[in-house]
Amino acid sequence: MTQRAGFVALIGEPNAGKSTLLNRMVGAKVSIVTHKVQTTRARIRGICMAGETQIVFVDTPGLFRPRRRLDRAMVAAAWGGAADADVIVLLIEAHRGLTEGVQGIIEALKERLPQGQRVALAINKIDRVKAEVLLALAEQMNAAYPFVRTFMISAERGHGVEDLKDWLAGEMPEHAWFYPEDQIADVPLRAIAAEITREKLTLRLHEELPYQLTVETESWQDRPDGSTRIDQVIYVARDGHKGIVLGAKGETIKGIGAAARAEISAFLERKVHLFLQVKVRPNWEEEAARYSEIGLDFRDGD
């Protein structure tokens, strides 16, 4: 059998369900999922096997209007991921339809993509609308852009995901696999562990704060007894933020640590000792090292 391998970029507005779809395709959690927008910061590569074909998914940060340096770097990463892909999948939400944001992405696709770049449409969260609404939306979207195929899916429930995966597998070029068969992501384990902790922070904290913090895995020790000790630093921009993350008598950080430890432990399939520290770094968003740690290019924020 001939091996095939290629790259698929998942693009869309923040919260369209890209991370949920990536995790569903890969069969494991490699990208963090929260109800808050702009959660995915870096281009996370999830690796999916479909027979003799290896599909490498690039889960890009959601496309939105950038305001800060970090935002600009995230949007640059998203378009970089799209430009390099063999196939692009634009994910939209069925109940929101052709929003102003989606319209902006379509215009950018027309401007930024090379001639002949294949773009498929995946209408997600189909369980939220009636069939006739879906069909009208599919028609409207295909009138706005020449998509090569349209799929109706529910990333959360799995409906239609296999059809999309099978089609993508057929679109991949003949090529030796890029990664070993059993590898599910090209993100280092330390980065996945930091992302899991950031997810727990995002779920627990107030609206604005999660975008003003970042998590780094400072040290990682695999112990002789089979367990792992992980030390992480949560960088926040202000003293007041540190108090919020810690909570009264350290209760908030304790709860976040317990939730993160349980999930990292399940992911690694071993016992984990997780130690969290909160440090104030007023200008972490202006430090190149913080960007490279989360897989973004600092210069893209200029």
C-alpha positions in Angstrom: 0.0 0.0 0.0 1.2 3.5 -0.9 1.7 5.8 2.1 0.1 9.3 1.9 0.7 12.2 4.1 -0.3 15.9 4.1 -1.3 18.9 6.1 -4.8 20.2 6.8 -5.4 23.7 8.2 -8.5 24.2 10.3 -9.5 27.9 10.2 -12.5 29.9 11.4 -13.7 32.4 13.8 -12.8 32.0 17.5 -15.0 29.3 19.2 -16.2 27.8 15.9 -15.2 24.3 17.2 -11.7 23.9 15.6 -10.1 22.4 18.8 -13.1 20.1 19.4 -12.9 18.8 15.8 -9.1 18.4 16.0 -9.4 16.4 19.3 -12.2 14.3 17.7 -10.1 13.5 14.6 -7.0 12.6 16.5 -9.0 10.6 19.1 -7.3 12.4 22.1 -7.1 15.8 23.6 -4.2 17.7 22.0 -5.8 21.1 21.9 -7.5 23.0 24.7 -11.2 23.5 24.6 -13.1 26.2 26.6 -16.2 28.2 26.1 -14.0 31.3 26.0 -12.9 32.7 22.6 -9.2 33.0 21.5 -8.1 30.0 23.6 -5.8 28.4 21.1 -2.7 30.5 20.8 -0.2 28.4 18.8 -0.5 26.2 15.8 -1.0 22.9 17.4 -0.4 19.9 15.1 -2.6 16.9 15.7 -1.8 13.7 13.8 -4.5 11.5 12.6 -4.2 8.1 10.9 -6.8 7.0 8.3 -5.7 3.7 6.9 -2.3 4.2 5.1 -2.8 8.0 5.2 -1.4 10.4 7.8 -3.3 13.6 8.1 -1.5 16.3 10.1 -4.0 18.9 11.3 -2.8 22.4 12.0 -5.3 23.8 14.6 -4.8 27.6 14.1 -5.8 30.3 16.5 -9.2 31.7 15.6 -9.2 34.5 13.1 -10.3 37.8 14.5 -9.4 41.5 14.4 -6.1 41.8 16.3 -5.7 44.6 18.8 -2.5 43.7 20.8 0.9 42.3 19.8 -0.2 38.8 21.1 -3.4 39.0 18.9 -1.4 40.0 15.8 1.1 37.1 16.3 -1.9 34.7 16.7 -3.6 35.8 13.5 -0.2 35.7 11.6 0.2 32.1 12.9 -3.3 31.2 11.6 -2.6 32.5 8.1 0.8 30.9 8.1 -0.8 27.6 8.9 -3.3 28.0 6.1 -0.8 29.0 3.5 1.3 25.9 4.1 -1.5 23.4 4.0 -2.5 20.9 1.3 -6.2 21.5 2.1 -7.9 24.1 4.2 -11.1 23.5 6.1 -13.1 26.6 7.0 -15.3 25.8 10.0 -18.4 27.9 10.7 -21.2 27.5 13.2 -24.6 26.5 11.8 -26.6 28.7 14.1 -24.5 31.8 13.5 -24.2 31.4 9.7 -22.4 33.9 7.5 -21.3 36.4 10.1 -19.3 39.5 9.5 -16.2 37.6 10.8 -16.8 34.7 8.4 -17.3 37.3 5.6 -13.9 38.8 6.5 -12.2 35.4 6.4 -13.7 34.7 2.9 -12.4 38.0 1.6 -9.0 37.2 3.1 -9.0 33.7 1.5 -9.6 35.3 -1.9 -6.7 37.8 -1.3 -4.1 35.6 0.5 -4.3 32.2 -1.0 -2.4 31.0 -4.1 -4.4 30.0 -7.2 -5.8 26.4 -6.9 -5.5 26.1 -3.1 -8.3 23.7 -2.1 -10.7 25.0 0.6 -13.5 22.8 2.0 -16.4 24.1 4.1 -17.5 22.3 7.3 -20.7 23.6 8.9 -20.4 22.7 12.5 -23.0 22.3 15.4 -25.7 21.1 12.9 -27.8 19.8 15.7 -28.7 23.4 16.6 -30.7 24.3 13.4 -33.3 22.8 11.1 -32.4 21.0 7.9 -33.8 23.8 5.6 -31.7 26.4 7.4 -28.6 24.3 6.9 -29.3 23.9 3.2 -29.9 27.6 2.7 -26.6 28.4 4.6 -24.6 25.9 2.5 -26.0 27.6 -0.7 -25.2 31.0 0.6 -21.6 30.1 1.6 -20.9 28.4 -1.8 -22.2 31.5 -3.6 -19.7 33.5 -1.5 -16.7 31.2 -2.2 -15.9 28.3 -4.5 -15.5 25.6 -1.8 -14.4 22.2 -3.2 -16.7 20.3 -0.9 -19.2 21.1 1.9 -19.6 18.9 5.0 -22.3 19.1 7.7 -20.8 18.0 11.0 -21.1 18.1 14.8 -17.6 18.0 16.1 -18.8 17.5 19.6 -21.1 14.5 18.9 -19.0 13.1 16.0 -21.7 13.4 13.3 -20.2 13.6 9.8 -16.7 13.7 11.1 -15.7 10.3 9.6 -16.9 11.5 6.1 -14.8 14.6 6.4 -11.8 12.5 7.6 -12.2 10.0 4.7 -12.4 12.7 2.1 -9.4 14.5 3.5 -7.4 11.2 3.5 -8.2 10.9 -0.2 -6.9 14.5 -0.9 -3.5 13.9 0.7 -0.5 13.5 -1.6 1.5 10.3 -1.9 4.3 10.9 0.7 6.0 9.0 3.4 4.5 9.7 6.9 6.0 12.7 8.7 5.6 11.2 12.2 5.6 7.7 13.8 2.3 6.0 13.5 1.6 6.2 17.3 2.4 9.9 17.7 -0.7 12.1 18.1 0.9 15.6 18.3 4.2 17.4 17.5 3.8 19.6 20.5 6.3 18.7 23.3 4.7 17.1 26.3 5.8 20.1 28.5 3.8 22.4 26.2 0.7 20.2 26.3 1.0 20.1 30.1 1.2 24.0 30.2 -1.8 24.3 27.9 -3.8 22.0 30.1 -3.1 24.2 33.1 -4.0 27.3 31.1 -7.3 25.7 30.1 -8.1 25.2 33.8 -7.2 28.8 34.6 -9.4 30.0 31.6 -12.4 28.0 32.8 -12.0 29.2 36.4 -11.2 32.9 36.1 -13.0 36.0 35.1 -13.5 37.3 31.5 -10.4 39.4 30.8 -7.8 37.8 33.0 -7.1 34.6 31.1 -5.9 36.6 28.1 -3.4 38.4 30.4 -1.6 35.3 31.7 0.5 32.6 30.2 1.8 29.3 31.6 5.2 27.8 31.2 6.6 24.4 32.2 9.8 25.3 34.0 11.0 21.8 34.9 10.0 18.2 34.2 11.5 15.2 36.1 10.6 11.6 35.4 11.2 9.8 38.7 12.5 6.3 39.3 9.1 5.2 40.7 7.4 5.9 37.4 5.8 9.2 38.4 6.6 12.7 37.0 7.3 16.0 38.8 6.2 19.0 36.9 7.0 22.6 38.0 5.0 25.4 36.2 5.0 29.1 36.4 1.9 31.2 35.7 2.9 34.7 34.5 0.4 37.5 35.2 0.6 41.1 34.2 -0.3 42.8 37.5 -0.1 42.2 41.3 -3.9 42.3 41.5 -4.1 39.4 39.0 -1.8 37.3 41.2 -4.3 37.7 44.1 -7.2 36.6 41.8 -5.3 33.5 40.6 -4.3 32.5 44.1 -7.8 33.2 45.6 -8.6 33.4 49.3 -6.2 31.3 51.3 -4.9 29.9 48.0 -8.2 28.1 47.3 -8.4 29.0 43.6 -4.9 27.9 42.7 -5.4 24.8 44.7 -8.5 23.9 42.7 -6.8 24.7 39.4 -3.8 22.6 40.3 -5.9 19.6 41.3 -7.9 19.8 38.0 -4.8 20.2 35.9 -2.9 17.5 37.7 -5.7 15.0 37.2 -5.9 15.7 33.5 -2.1 15.7 32.9 -1.9 12.5 34.8 -4.7 10.9 32.7 -3.0 12.2 29.5 0.5 10.8 30.5 -1.0 7.7 32.0 1.1 8.0 35.1 1.1 9.7 38.5 1.9 13.4 38.3 3.2 15.8 41.1 2.3 19.3 39.8 3.7 22.4 41.5 2.4 25.8 40.4 3.9 29.2 41.1 2.4 32.6 40.2 4.8 35.4 39.2 4.1 38.9 38.2 5.8 40.0 34.9 4.2 43.3 33.9 5.3 43.2 30.3 5.4 39.5 29.5 3.4 40.2 26.3 6.4 42.2 25.1 9.0 39.5 25.7 10.1 37.4 22.8 10.9 34.4 25.0 7.3 34.1 26.2 6.1 33.9 22.5 8.6 31.2 21.5 7.5 29.2 24.5 3.9 29.0 23.2 5.0 28.5 19.5 4.4 32.0 18.2 6.8 34.3 16.4 7.3 37.6 18.4 8.1 39.5 15.2 4.6 38.6 13.7 3.2 41.0 16.4 4.9 44.0 14.9 
